[in-house]
Amino acid sequence: MGKSFFKYCIGVVLIVLASCAKRGNITGGAKDTIAPVLKASFPKNFNTEFKGKTIKLTFDEFIKLKDLKKQLIISPPMKNEPLIFPSTPSKNISITINDTLQDNTTYSFNFGQSITDNNEGNPYSQFKYIFSTGKTIDSLAIGGKVKDAYFKEVEPFVSVMLYDVSNNYTDSIVYKQTPRYVTNTLDSLKTFKLENLKAGKYLLVAMKDYNSNNKFDPKKDKIGFYKQFITVPNDTVYELELFKEQLPFKAYKPTQASGNRLLLGYEGNLKTKTNRPKIVLKNKDQILPAVITQLPKKDSLQIWYKPIKTDSLAIAIAQGNYQKDFTFKVKDQKKDTLNIKIGQQGSLREKDYFTLESATPLVQFDTSKMSLVNKKSEAISFTTEYDEFQQLLHLNFKREADEEYQFQLKTGAVTDFFEKANDSLNFKINPNSIESYGNLLVNLQNAKRFPIIIELTNDKGEALISEYTAKNTSINFNLILPAKYTLRAIYDDNKNKAYDPGNFMAKQYAEEVIYFSKEVDVRANWDVVQAFDLSIPYTPEPKLKIKPKKGAKKTGL
């Protein structure tokens, strides 16, 4: 019995030891998904006759402030930002006001998504602390939505503002003063609501405020506005379209780029001839011959002049009411010389040009010294067109599928501004086979007016291909690269064949832009027929009618 009892004791000990050695996982319970809760505020939220300078908010758990500068919206705005502490996790938020508060005014501190719990980051969404320096809390509100006038999607964090229309109101108020009320669309919203408003007459403005100073800077900011003053209260749902104003032309002091070329930086839009300034280059009282061209991909003009021995030159610039004079010293530098190369080519569409770039501006052309032949050495008829402003020589001819061409510039075919002629040059033109491209036919429906610009854009909103129609409702995009395109229509009301943004001071809206709601898939060797109803721009995409070209395989779908 003694041995049995001893064995029993040993067995018990081993079981206990095994139990102690067994590993297990420590669980922390369910994940916290509950946002912080405000327990108390001093003074109380929605208090009236506020006279103090400090506010204390107490929460039921440790919180932290995230992206406070972006998320916090104070309305009306304060000239001096309040001090908000702490920057480390705490159960309390302290606000110290550094401004003189307006009388009989309701103030709102909207923290957006900035207050989150310390552990899981659950936001106390749209928490507001509100107080009034008067006897009542203003309770009126208006709302609406914000969109971009040109691009399909509006940027995040758009400010929506109300300016009080009083005896001191002027149109320049958006440039010089902060608004009476302000709210923000935050990062994911396209709608807005201005709350705690006082009854009155206001100017309603939306602004992508890159400077975060509640003032309009046309060089950087986008703006949208409602033409008529609004009255509060009302139940109108407002729609505001943001646009970037076209800056008036302004020139900067020129710099010397070479021994025969100056660079003139500018701001403004010079895409059309009517926008381009008149530039006169002088050596004392002598007007010098000059050619003005665009520096590629830069907001700078190139001023070409024939080398001259002088210490300084003068430039007179005029565009409309704008006039500016510059003088600058001339240095002895290396001169630009004639060089011709193939220009950047996109899809070789049927009516696209084959393009040559010239390093110096061309002034003379002898087409008898130009030739175009196919791979059988047969002569092909062609025409040329020179874009002096861009320094591009365009060659236009009818292309055949799977054909190769050779374009020759014999010696002396072109002569530049500096009287230098070209040496003999040969260029091969080998477009892809016609089966490498697709065709898109866009049928416009319910167009309100003409002319209309139809653009194919990429996902960034950049126009890749465009067509202009004065009356036709069927628009052909032939021989385009296979891709998924977005359709954009622009009502060209001033008939300048370009999109024109609005202007705040002129109370002019941007030209109307309409998007097709979905991408259009253009595939190689396919014809796509797409209906584009301009009266319902953001509805689901109509079914595509797709038919293969002769010989195309249906497996391409």
Secondary structure, 3 states (H helix, E strand, C coil): CHHHHHHHHHHHHHHHHHHHHCCCCCCCCCCCCCCCCEEEEECCCCECCCCCCEEEEEEEEEEEECCHHHHCEEECCCCCCCEEECCCCEEEEEEECCCCCCCCCEEEEECCCCEEECCCCCECCCCEEEEECCCCCCCEEEEEEEEECCCCCCCCCCEEEEEECCCCCCCCHHHHCCCCEEEECCCCCCEEEEEEECCEEEEEEEEECCCCCCCCCCCCCEEEECCCCEEECCCCEEEEEEECCCCCCEECCCEEEECCEEEEEEECCCCCHHHCCEEEEEECCEEECEEEEECCCCCEEEEEECCCCCCEEEEEEEECCEEEEEEEECCCCCCCCCCEEECCCCCCCCCCCEEEEECCCEEEECHHHEEEEECCCCECCCEEEEECCCCEEEEECCCCCCCCEEEEECCCCEEECCCCECCCEEEEECCCCHHHCEEEEEEEECCCCCCEEEEEECCCCCEEEEEEECCCCEEEEEEECCEEEEEEEEECCCCCCCCCCCECCCCECCCCEEECCCCEEECCCEEEEEEEECCCCCCCCCCCEEEECCCCCHHHC
